[in-house]
């Protein structure tokens, strides 16, 4: 049986470890999506679109699980009310929607369904740009910079994917996959800075 914890019971050190774990898991899933998309773009594996669509959907489900299933139901409203976790929830839902759209699209050139995935990348990218951060002033400043870089990388990948859909340029399919892989590497390497979640001070990046 899954061991649950109260949302407010985590110490700053526990929250840093949980955040690092979440970034690693999501980075690994996004990296797999990028690699499979790259194989598909290169024409090496015709089945790759199905695999990365399933992984994309799974990444959202996993994030929702990490956010909610580990906490009792009465805490869910508090999780939703926390701006950082609220943004994480929206990102997870967007990933599920994009993965489902790609599965329904089934590798066909359906433009309407096709733009759901890149729209998700841009949405999540912009969410990272304005992502809520908690901690000391120095920790928040460091986290904001890294999240803005990550967000810009995701948004660029999304815009490149949209351009590929409308122009049909194979080189763009290769390019956005590489940019998405760069975003995945950033997630894998991200570690919360010292002082994150200390003093429970929040900051929202402004652009």
N, C-alpha and C positions, 0 to 999 in steps of 0.2 A: 504493500500500500504506500502511496506517495506521502512522504512526510511534509506537512505544511507548516508554514511560519507566518506569524502576523506581519503585515506589511511594515508596520512602524517599529518592529522589534530588531531589525537589522542594524548592526553597528556600522559606522563609516567604513571600517576595514572590510566587513562582509559585503557591503554594497559595492565597494571597489572591485572585490574579487568576482562578485556576481556580474558586474558590468563587463569586466574583462572577459569572463567566460562567454557572455552573450555576444560580444564583439567577435570572438574567435569562432563561435559556432556559425553566426551569420556570415562572417567573412569566408569560411570554408564552403558554405552553401553557395554564396554568390560567386566564389571562385570557380566552383564546379559548373555553375550556370554559364559563366564566361567562357570556360574551356569548351564546353559542349556547343555553345553558340559559335565559337571559333571553328570547331570541327565541321559544323553545319555550313558555315560560310565558305570553307575550303572544299566542300563537297566530299569530305572523307567519310562521313557517316550520315546517311539520309535519315536515320532514326533519332539523331541528336536533338531535333526540335522537340520531340516528345519527352525525352529525358530532361532537358533543361526547363521545359514548361512545368513538369511535375516537381522538379527541385525548387523552382520559383514559388510555386504554390506552397510547397512544404516549408520553405523558409519563413513564410508568414505564419503558418500554423505553429511552427516551433517557437517563434517569438511570442505568439499569444500564449502558448503553453508556459513558457518561462515567466511571462508576466503575471498570469492569472492562476494557473493550476496549482502553483506552489503556495498559494495563499487561500485562506478560507473565504467563502462567498461573501460574508459581511464586509471584508476588506476591499472588495472589488470597486466599490464606489470611491474609496479613498485612492486607489490606484489610478482610476480614471480622472480623479480631480487633481492629481499631481501632474503638473504641466509636462514634465519630462516623460513620464509614463504614458500620458495622454498622447503625446507625439509618437512614442514607440507603438502604441496601439494602432494609431492611424497608419503608420508605416507598414505594420503587419497586415492590416486589412487591405491596404493597397497592393501588397505582394500577392495575397490570396486572389484578389480580383484579377490582377494581371496574369497570374498563372492560369486561372480558369479561362480567361479570354484566349490565351494562346492555345489551350487544349481544345476549346470550341473551334477556334480558327483552323486547327489541324494542318498547319503548314500551307494553307491556301493563301492567295494574295488578297484576302479580305481587308480592305483599308481601315474600316471602322474598328474592327476587332484588333487589327494590327497596331493601331496607335495607342491602345490601352497600356501596353508594356512600356513604351518610351515615356508616356505621360506619367506612369508610375515612377520611373527613374527621375524625371524632372521634379515631381512632387516630393519624393523622398530626399532628393538633393537639396531642394529649397528648405525642407524641414530641418535638415542638418545645418544649413546656413544660419537658421534662426533658432537652433536647438537650445532648449533650456539647460543650464548647467548649475550644479550645486557645489559649494565648497568655499575655500578661502579665495581671496582676490587673485592670487597668483595661479592657483589651480584652475580657476574659472577661465582666466585669460589664456592659459595654455590649451585648455580643452576647446575653447571657442575657435582658436586659430586652426587646430587640427580638424575640427568638425566642418569648418567652412571650406577647407581644402577638399575634404572628402565629399561634401555636398556639391561643390563645383564640378568635381570629377564625375559624379553620378549624373548631374544635369547635362554635362557635355556628352556623355554616352547616350543619354536619352535623345538629345537633339540630333545627334549623328544618326541614330536609328530612325527617327522620323524622316530625316533627309533621304536615307537609304530607301525607305518605303515609297516615297514619292518620286524619287529619281531612278530607283532601280540600279544603283551603282554597286557592283560586287565589292569594290575596294572599300566602300563605306561599311559593309557588313563585317569585313575583317577589322576595320579601324575601331568601330564601336565596341567590338568584343574585347579588343586589347585595352581600351580605356576602361571598360567595365572590370577587367581583370586587375587593372591598377587600383581601382576602388576597393576590390576584394582584398588586395594585399594591404591596403591601408587599414581595413577593418581587422585583419589578422594580426597586424603589428601594433594596433592601438592598445595602450595601457593607460588606465586612469592616472593622472598625475598625483603626486603627493599632495594631500590637502583636499582632494576631491571628497565631497559629501561631509566635510568637517563643518561644524558650526551651523549647518543647515541653512546656509545663505544661498539664495537663488540668483541667477542672472540669465537674462534672455539676450542673445546676440542681436544687435541691430545692424541693418544694412542700409 
